[in-house]
Amino acid sequence: VQLVESGGGLVQAGGSLRLSCAASGGRISENAVGWHRQAPGKQRESVATVSIGGSTNYADSVKGRFTISTDNVKNTVYLQMNSLKPEDTAVYYCNAVVMSFAGNVYDKWGQGTQVTVSS
């Protein structure tokens, strides 16, 4: 069971990126997913999460600009990031509860994808 992220890169301020996090070896629990980020010299912080009951939470710094979503058919979690700012520069990690095809449940993290926003 693993999560593989993609979609990071270099973008100018004001631009957009969409991060993807695809699960293999199991099914993502759509109500237990999240995106987090870690900038150089800073602690990892939660950016957007979906919890049991479908409640979605965003960090104040990204509200109105970022949107988390899941595609159950593609077994993928997305983070749409609009109006990007230089302070959004960080390594972004996805996190999800994944049930393997054997019925085991795992709390998995992706390997991280770099997002760099130039001013």
Salt bridges, closest charged atoms under 4 A:
GLU45 OE2 - ARG37 NE 2.64
ASP60 OD1 - LYS63 NZ 3.12
ASP88 OD1 - ARG37 NH1 2.98
ASP88 OD2 - ARG65 NH1 2.76
